[in-house]
Amino acid sequence: MSDRDTAVVIGVDVGGTFTDAVGILPDGIVTEKVVTSERQEDGVLQACSEILSRLGRGASESTVIVHGSTVATNALLERRGARTAFVATEGFRDLLWLGRQARPSLYRLCEAPPAPVVEREWCFEVPERVGPDGVIRPLDEAAVRGLGSELSLLEGLEAVAICFLFSFVDPSHEERTAEILRELLPEVFVVASHELLPELREYERATTVTLDAYVGPPTRRYLASLGGGLRESGLPEPLIMLSSGGVAELEQASAHPAGMMLSGPAGGVIAARLIAEKGGHLPAIGLDMGGTSCDVFFLGDDDAQITVERKVAGLPLRLPMLDIHTVSAGGGSVAWVDSGGALRVGPRSAGAWPGPACYGRGGTEATVTDATLVLGYLPRDRGIAGHMRLDVAEAEAALGRLAEAAGYDTPQEAAEGVYEVATHEVVRALHVVSVERGHDPEQCTVIAFGGAGPVHACAVADLLGASRVVFVRAGGVLCALGLALADQRVDRSLSVLRPLASFDRETLAAAISRVAGTGEESGISCAADLRYKGQSFELTVPFAFGAPPSKVEAAFHQLHDLRYGHAHRDWPVEVVTLRAWRTSEGAGATLSPDALLSSGARPVPEKRPSREIRWQGETVLATVVDGARASDGITVSGPAIVEFAESTCVLPEGWSGTTDENGFFVLSRGA
């Protein structure tokens, strides 16, 4: 038996409230939740220790750890990144501030766009110029060295971002400038735009490289601390999940930390696709509701869910990312009353400390978790995730204060209002990834996971018009599970800006091979950013390596028709950017999906308890099922509560479900 067959694979996903961990052997899994620490690396080390203890295994080099982190995202959202300088082509130092001149809200004329992460006085320029046909003005290296001396005098400087015009055509000026600044500023993180985004559109390239520089130092410090802590414990350095859905070595992830912006949620997409494909539930929409936020996404028949058209904290970040939409509606989201008297939920979260009022750690504000506890959806007589018992009295007190402010008569009415508002927030998010992408949510299966996802899943499905919901026993830690299943992946891109008709099958394949940086043809996946001639923006169209341009063009017309409701099949099509990526099997490639997702079903107890819950203004008696012990084929009819170690599912009246041959819980409305 090989080391790989006996290795323990541990997936660890750090969330705003809990740190989820899954330990996997070839024949099954164990799961664990610990409260997220202020120092995230401490929580990761604790989770790994708990998993190994439960598996009866010691620290070993045969252990593989795959990690998803929110460090880069939090550094940007909370504006706690590095003090960064920006270096541009002479005459373009205001590039970050000019932007696209697009207002964040069309009818709010005074609303300012998000400020750049670089201070205006820390933007500099260098004499040089590259055009679309090559060098126009040579780089003034003496000026670069003078700039290095000037930067060395800036107090607290930690990072430098370099973005010159047309560096995707000729990166030599950026390369030399970065080389000089790294020589003069050895302690400063220096990054050039061509290193991570050799594509046109200087503003998006500039914001991307400044975001990479801004989150770089804190993320690199975190990864170094985590790697050191694991080594001291006798464990190997972790693999790091990237936003593209692939994992990378620690050193590779540290080189460009902006690629980690969707590190944790990406694991959920991978595991959800496994569920959808194995159970025959495509098309599907994923609903991952945790303690701080809710991540949603669409799963179609193909596995291409990558987008580069994304903003994080209002700023463009043009890196390959899974197409995930996030809203601040999690279990810890705080409920409040706005100036107009309307009940709102989020974006502020109670986090892990003090957390919701029911955690008993001093929290006084009502959250979604407090509401679901008061409504009877969460257990009052046993511990939940992280071995935590919930305090009903504290939750009712918090909701009582909210009820008084919002005009409700009782805490229970306020709790129903919070639950309903949170559910509608999730539905609005799901419309973004379904209706606005040309997909009919009524034809989709809702795959619900995360600690709070199954609590809202059936209510969400009712509002969407969907009639099927799927969840699994390990759903409360599904992102951590997806981390362990992820492949290693390397993405590359290059802007070419030429007519698609100028390619034939051979020249297109050769161009993709050059972008991929290899002469080998096997294992390359590819896509192209295409547009009709004269358009300003493009669509990313995946295609098989070696496909004829005519097939690529037909796929573009079809996608344009789906997205915008029309296509111009007689118009010339332009190739703006070519994309290529390679994947290799990850740590969990040999693991059995059956063992991963069923988690060892055992016969359900004959006697099922019940408890009162509130649903749509009425008190009803709901059957309570121990989901972790439910046997395959068991049927549950609403009103019912299905409880797991890390999550809870609520079945309203009119919904029923059963466990299928895969061990998945499949719920149907009106069945």
ROFI-231599 format. One line per 3 residues: number of its first residue (from 1); for each residue x, y, z of C-alpha. Coordinates in steps of 0.001 Angstrom, whole numbers. Each point is the difference from the previous one (the first is absolute). Layout:
% residues N
NUM> X,Y,Z  ...;
END
This chain:
% residues 671
1> 0,0,0  1417,3402,-981  451,2971,2314;
4> -2703,1777,-1959  -2484,-2788,741  610,301,3768;
7> 400,3787,203  -2376,2095,2027  -1343,2923,-2040;
10> -1170,2920,2134  -2014,2846,-1501  -191,3123,2182;
13> -2242,2947,-865  156,3136,2146  -3274,1889,208;
16> -999,3123,1850  -1589,-1968,2847  1242,-3592,-186;
19> 3037,-1770,-1387  -1168,-3187,-1737  2185,-3055,-354;
22> -440,-3359,-1711  2388,-2900,467  -159,-2571,-2767;
25> 1201,-3571,-303  -746,-2132,-3072  -2944,-1649,1796;
28> -1670,2958,1708  224,3383,1689  -179,1747,3343;
31> -1054,3642,388  713,2719,2522  -921,3627,622;
34> 1941,2336,2258  -661,3648,712  2062,2232,-2287;
37> 2919,1557,1890  1111,3611,-236  3237,-1471,-1367;
40> -1404,-2231,-2719  3059,-2242,-32  -676,-1016,3625;
43> -3462,-1225,-965  1414,-1940,-2961  2576,-1717,2226;
46> -2686,-822,2579  -2312,-1437,-2672  2786,-2186,-1448;
49> 873,-1246,3480  -3641,-862,749  -376,-1888,-3277;
52> 3167,-2054,493  -1041,-784,3554  -3408,-1266,-1124;
55> 1606,-2114,-2702  2496,-1398,2487  2875,1205,-2131;
58> 3075,1975,1010  1634,2833,-1909  1673,-1450,-3057;
61> 1484,1021,-3321  -2560,-2332,-1601  -2691,2479,1034;
64> -1154,2376,-2747  -1562,3310,1057  -2017,2161,-2398;
67> -989,3422,1292  -2448,2726,-976  435,3384,1678;
70> -1757,3363,213  3157,1927,937  383,1715,-3398;
73> -3712,815,-260  -201,1364,3539  3098,2157,-508;
76> -1738,1698,-2934  -3532,219,1431  1249,1430,3287;
79> 2655,2160,-1715  2755,-1532,2142  2408,-736,-2813;
82> 3558,1187,-557  968,3625,-613  507,-135,-3747;
85> 1592,2214,-2634  -1088,-4,-3652  2402,528,-2919;
88> -1390,836,-3456  1150,1225,-3393  868,3704,23;
91> -3191,2016,-361  -2251,-2744,1411  533,192,3761;
94> -3718,816,497  -1138,-3162,-1761  -1436,-1581,3167;
97> -1934,3140,828  -1401,656,-3472  -1318,-3543,-327;
100> -2844,-557,-2444  -2056,3017,1051  -2912,-2322,676;
103> -2227,871,2949  -663,-2778,2526  -3687,941,-4;
106> -1522,1482,-3129  -2433,2374,1716  2097,999,3032;
109> 2064,2731,-1540  1918,796,3172  980,-3557,923;
112> 3756,-378,-327  1580,-3160,-1405  2159,-2113,2339;
115> 3335,1657,659  3150,-1709,-1320  2118,-1868,2530;
118> 2941,2303,-821  191,3527,1354  107,2709,-2689;
121> 3376,1351,1167  1483,-3509,-218  -614,-254,-3753;
124> 3160,506,-2096  1021,-75,-3648  3035,-1071,-2020;
127> 1162,1309,-3421  -667,-2857,-2446  -2589,-930,-2619;
130> -1018,-3198,-1754  -2648,59,-2720  -1980,-2731,-1753;
133> 2890,-478,-2439  2828,18,2542  2292,2443,1796;
136> -596,3699,-722  2166,1512,2741  2754,-2008,1743;
139> -152,-460,3751  1940,2636,1955  1819,-2265,2471;
142> 1595,2952,1786  -3486,1325,733  -1010,-3415,1335;
145> 2974,-26,2378  -890,3520,1098  -3536,-1185,635;
148> 1360,-2891,2066  1872,2467,2196  -3165,2093,385;
151> -2092,-3044,894  2524,-1070,2642  -803,3197,1899;
154> -3749,-708,189  -934,-974,3539  -1662,-3399,264;
157> 333,-953,-3669  -648,-3752,-360  -923,-544,-3650;
160> 467,1475,-3475  -2288,-649,-2974  1287,680,-3531;
163> -2284,451,-3005  1302,1395,-3297  -1967,490,-3206;
166> -56,-2973,-2399  2182,-2151,2247  -1975,-2997,-1262;
169> 1558,658,-3429  3553,564,1271  624,-528,3748;
172> 3714,916,-123  -441,3436,1616  -2047,-1414,2866;
175> 2456,-2856,452  2981,2328,265  -1803,2463,2296;
178> -1017,-2820,2340  3558,-1356,-28  1473,3386,991;
181> -2571,689,2728  431,-3482,1503  3730,655,119;
184> -420,3384,1691  -2939,-1002,2249  744,-3595,1048;
187> -2598,-20,2821  -2820,1334,-2183  -2455,-2196,-1943;
190> 337,1104,-3652  -2384,-1295,-2660  -390,916,-3696;
193> -3247,-269,-1940  1310,-2321,-2745  870,-2600,2640;
196> -3631,-721,803  -2085,1728,-2705  1571,404,-3479;
199> -3267,1347,-1432  -1311,3238,-1494  -2010,2650,1867;
202> 2496,1918,2050  -2438,1041,2751  -1080,-3550,842;
205> 3622,-1158,-251  1044,2828,2326  -2651,-725,2635;
208> 790,-3718,-119  3724,489,564  -578,2551,2781;
211> -2399,-2364,1755  2600,-2765,-285  2607,2310,1555;
214> -2429,1260,2654  -1013,-3436,1343  3419,-1539,-658;
217> 1953,753,3206  -2744,-954,2525  -879,-3138,-1952;
220> 3633,-1023,-418  588,499,3728  -3012,-2164,780;
223> 1063,-2782,-2360  3558,74,1352  -1284,-190,3583;
226> -2391,-2829,-867  2662,-1969,-1866  2430,449,2894;
229> -2578,-1067,2577  -861,-3144,-1937  3664,-908,-418;
232> 567,422,3744  -2892,-2419,558  1612,-2569,-2290;
235> -2399,668,-2866  773,1069,-3586  -680,3416,-1498;
238> -3577,316,-1245  -1245,224,-3539  -1965,3225,-484;
241> -3329,294,-1795  -135,2727,-2653  -3036,1891,-1264;
244> 133,-1977,-3263  -953,-3215,1810  3489,-1520,-150;
247> 2580,-390,2728  3581,1218,-30  3169,-529,1976;
250> 517,2438,2875  2784,1838,-1834  -2086,396,-3160;
253> -2979,1380,1941  2277,2429,1879  1376,1398,-3268;
256> -3359,1579,-960  -2416,-93,2969  -2782,1805,-1865;
259> -721,-3397,-1535  -1333,-1102,3401  -2937,2429,193;
262> -2591,-2811,-316  2179,-2637,1600  -2557,-1511,2384;
265> -3242,165,-2041  1738,-1618,-2983  137,-3276,1914;
268> -3779,-1,308  -436,275,-3776  2223,-3040,-548;
271> -1869,-2174,2507  -3410,1220,-1192  856,-970,-3586;
274> 937,-3483,1178  -3402,-301,1688  -1874,1355,-3030;
277> 1779,-2275,-2479  -178,-3154,2109  -3661,478,871;
280> -1095,1178,-3464  -1125,3398,1302  1275,2325,-2744;
283> -747,2817,-608  325,1127,3592  547,3094,2079;
286> 2237,-159,3029  -925,1630,3297  2840,209,2518;
289> -1168,1908,3065  2481,203,2837  407,2176,3045;
292> 960,3269,-1705  -1116,-130,-3634  -1862,-1976,-2628;
295> 1714,-1138,-3215  -2104,-1058,-2982  875,-1352,-3456;
298> -1426,-1791,-3045  1011,-3481,-1134  -690,-910,-3620;
301> 726,-3013,-2162  3564,1166,-678  2572,630,2690;
304> 988,3498,-1185  -1009,2395,2757  2990,2318,-188;
307> -422,3744,-304  2447,2889,-115  -2678,2696,132;
310> -178,487,3740  239,2784,2526  1126,-509,3582;
313> -844,2833,2402  -1094,1961,-3073  3383,-246,-1773;
316> 631,-2048,-3173  2079,-3143,506  648,-1672,-3372;
319> 1279,-3381,1092  -1526,-3411,-719  -2680,-639,2614;
322> -2863,-2394,375  -3204,1883,-763  -1216,418,3585;
325> -2283,2778,1219  161,930,3678  -2441,1846,2254;
328> 328,812,3678  -2777,-2295,1222  1395,-2614,2351;
331> -962,-1441,3331  1946,2715,1804  -1399,2896,-2059;
334> -1412,2661,2317  -3660,1039,-341  -750,3709,337;
337> -2572,2665,-809  854,2705,-2534  -978,3665,97;
340> -3240,-767,-1822  -1047,-2608,2539  682,-2985,-2269;
343> 1542,-3187,1374  3419,-742,-1523  2502,-2850,289;
346> 3761,544,-461  2483,950,-1318  1487,220,3490;
349> 657,-3336,1672  395,-955,3637  2868,-2267,-1098;
352> 1420,-2606,2339  595,2403,2923  -2300,932,1569;
355> -2167,-1710,-2600  -3814,-245,85  -1688,680,3321;
358> -828,-3696,393  3724,-862,143  81,1461,3498;
361> 3221,1939,-555  -1327,3458,636  -1693,628,-3333;
364> -3135,2107,363  -1166,525,-3606  -2470,-2318,-1679;
367> 1339,-2069,-2885  -1398,-2523,-2468  1208,-2850,2237;
370> -1860,1491,2967  -3137,155,-2138  201,-3609,-1181;
373> 597,-1166,3579  -3045,1871,1324  -2109,-1388,-2857;
376> 937,-3511,1091  2060,-937,-3035  3230,-531,1948;
379> 334,-2493,2866  -239,1290,3557  933,-3202,1796;
382> 3335,-914,-1572  3170,1637,-1258  369,1245,-3551;
385> 3084,726,-2091  3121,526,2052  -1563,-1880,2984;
388> -1938,3155,851  -3310,106,1857  -2352,2822,-895;
391> -1643,2270,2556  -3672,470,-915  -611,2635,2691;
394> 2765,2265,-1354  -1346,-399,-3552  -3537,898,1095;
397> 1287,3024,1894  1866,1279,-3061  -3008,-572,-2253;
400> -2235,1675,2573  2075,3170,-310  -174,-272,-3795;
403> -3780,-558,153  -429,3207,1983  2063,1973,-2505;
406> -1694,-1518,-3053  -3572,73,1291  -583,-3729,484;
409> -2106,-1257,2887  2184,-2956,1030  3560,-1295,-423;
412> -1432,-2870,-2052  -1520,2417,-2513  3316,1843,-232;
415> 1760,-3324,-539  -2324,-840,-2887  694,3402,-1512;
418> 3775,-518,227  -276,-3468,-1557  -2137,1336,-2859;
421> 2297,2962,-732  3081,-2234,-33  -1740,-2453,-2317;
424> -898,2755,-2458  3611,1246,30  1096,-3483,-1074;
427> -2646,-155,-2728  1163,3333,-1436  3530,-1348,-118;
430> -1134,-3178,-1748  -1790,2060,-2650  3368,1572,-870;
433> 1562,-3387,-852  -3116,-1491,-1620  -2525,2412,-1527;
436> 2587,2659,-838  2152,-2670,-1692  -2901,-1281,-2106;
439> -785,-3067,2150  -3455,-949,1277  186,-693,3757;
442> -3223,-2027,-175  1931,-2624,-1967  2847,-126,2535;
445> 688,-2105,3057  1011,1974,3092  3102,-1550,1571;
448> 96,1374,3534  2960,-131,2331  1872,1974,2606;
451> -1161,122,3586  -3054,2152,-821  -687,-937,-3641;
454> -2404,-2919,578  -1928,2069,2588  -1103,2377,-2777;
457> 138,-2338,-3013  -3676,-972,-343  -1195,3559,637;
460> 2458,1223,-2652  -1173,-2671,-2453  -3641,1031,530;
463> 814,3595,-923  2077,-1059,-3016  -2619,-2425,-1270;
466> 2461,-2887,262  -1476,-3303,1098  3056,-2001,1091;
469> 2594,463,2739  3023,-2208,667  2262,-44,3044;
472> 2457,-2490,1440  1139,-1120,3433  3319,1830,-308;
475> -1743,3148,-1285  1002,2105,2977  3668,-373,-949;
478> -377,-442,-3758  2466,2770,-918  2699,-1745,2027;
481> -878,-3247,-1743  266,1668,-3409  3472,1274,852;
484> 1223,-3564,423  -1487,-994,-3367  1442,2885,-2023;
487> 2528,-487,-2795  3176,2007,-297  -366,2679,-2659;
490> 2102,2624,-1789  -1720,2736,-2069  1585,2151,-2706;
493> -1377,2623,-2369  1122,2404,-2720  -1806,2730,-1942;
496> 325,-367,-3778  -2768,2243,-1455  -425,-1450,-3474;
499> -2915,-1320,-2109  -1082,-3556,710  -112,-536,-3775;
502> 3780,502,-115  473,-3305,1860  -311,-3492,-1359;
505> -18,-3162,2094  3806,-320,43  837,3649,735;
508> -2607,197,2772  1399,-3128,1673  3550,1354,-343;
511> -1025,3314,1572  -1621,-1816,2928  3171,-2062,491;
514> 2078,3189,145  -2332,1488,2589  161,-3199,2049;
517> 3804,211,-126  516,-3563,-1133  462,-1892,-3212;
520> -2081,-2910,1264  -3578,-140,-1192  -1450,-2493,2481;
523> -1750,1294,3095  -543,3571,-1225  -3392,1610,593;
526> -687,3262,-1750  -2368,2893,-547  -120,3262,-1897;
529> -1426,3420,808  -2047,807,-3116  -2112,2931,-1175;
532> -1646,1308,-3115  2161,2555,-1782  -836,3413,1415;
535> -1125,-1254,3400  1733,1248,3136  -236,-3143,2126;
538> 215,-3697,-619  -1209,-3423,1101  2288,-2825,1090;
541> -676,-3080,-2125  1562,-3347,985  876,-2460,-2762;
544> 1901,-3232,-468  3670,200,-903  322,-550,-3749;
547> -3577,1101,-749  -500,1783,-3355  -673,3768,188;
550> -3431,-547,-1571  -1059,-2043,3026  1370,2644,2367;
553> -1941,2691,-1870  -3230,-2012,163  448,-400,3777;
556> 461,3764,334  -3211,767,-1923  -1886,-2472,2178;
559> 1343,1497,3237  -705,3559,-1182  -3581,-999,-804;
562> -408,-1629,3421  1469,2943,1899  -1495,2930,-1935;
565> -2938,-1468,-1915  1439,528,-3479  2933,-971,-2202;
568> 1400,1421,-3287  1302,-3060,-1802  1021,2015,-3054;
571> 2179,2455,1948  3787,-477,199  1271,-1338,3338;
574> 3208,1181,1720  2290,-1947,2308  1017,2339,2810;
577> 1757,-2352,2422  1003,-3660,-111  -59,-2032,3224;
580> 1538,-3366,799  332,-2044,3139  1393,-3349,1054;
583> -1277,-2176,2808  1508,-2958,1786  -1567,-2365,2491;
586> -302,1389,3508  453,-1698,3338  -3510,-1457,32;
589> 23,-1398,-3521  -92,-3645,1143  -2678,505,2659;
592> -3391,-1657,-367  -2918,2424,-495  -2258,-2539,1728;
595> 2116,61,3151  366,3771,-131  -3616,955,-241;
598> -1954,-2708,1794  2232,105,3095  -969,-3417,1278;
601> -3806,-212,250  -1464,-2043,2870  -3611,-1090,648;
604> -2252,2768,1213  -1524,-415,3494  -3566,-1317,-162;
607> -1391,2681,2284  245,3520,-1398  -383,2928,2393;
610> -1855,3156,-1004  -15,3660,1019  -2007,3113,-607;
613> 1255,2460,-2606  -1340,3270,-1387  -741,103,-3717;
616> -1721,2870,-1783  -1734,1293,3118  -1173,-3343,1330;
619> 1323,-2435,2580  277,-3504,-1454  1337,-3322,1257;
622> 3027,-1144,-1988  1529,-3457,-124  3688,23,925;
625> 2299,-2399,-1855  3594,-825,923  1422,426,-3485;
628> 3418,-1362,893  -1577,-3370,900  -2614,-128,-2762;
631> 100,-3096,-2197  -200,151,-3785  -3590,17,-1240;
634> -1504,1703,3058  -2917,2326,-847  -640,3266,1829;
637> -3079,2210,-416  -345,3581,1137  -340,1639,2346;
640> 3270,-1578,1100  3502,837,1193  2989,-2082,-1140;
643> 2972,516,2324  3685,-581,-643  3135,694,1996;
646> 778,3178,-1986  -3305,1070,-1570  -3786,-268,157;
649> -2595,-291,-2780  -3544,1354,326  -2780,-1712,-2013;
652> -3210,2072,-65  -3383,-1601,-509  -365,-1023,-3643;
655> 3601,-1183,-281  1175,-3579,328  3187,-1841,-718;
658> 2036,-3151,158  3602,-1114,45  1019,-1379,-3385;
661> 2487,-2703,-930  2854,2486,405  -971,921,3538;
664> -1176,3451,-1147  -3174,1496,1468  -2238,911,-2955;
667> -3006,2184,852  -2928,741,-2283  -2821,2487,252;
670> -3466,-1503,-354  1315,-3572,-275;
END
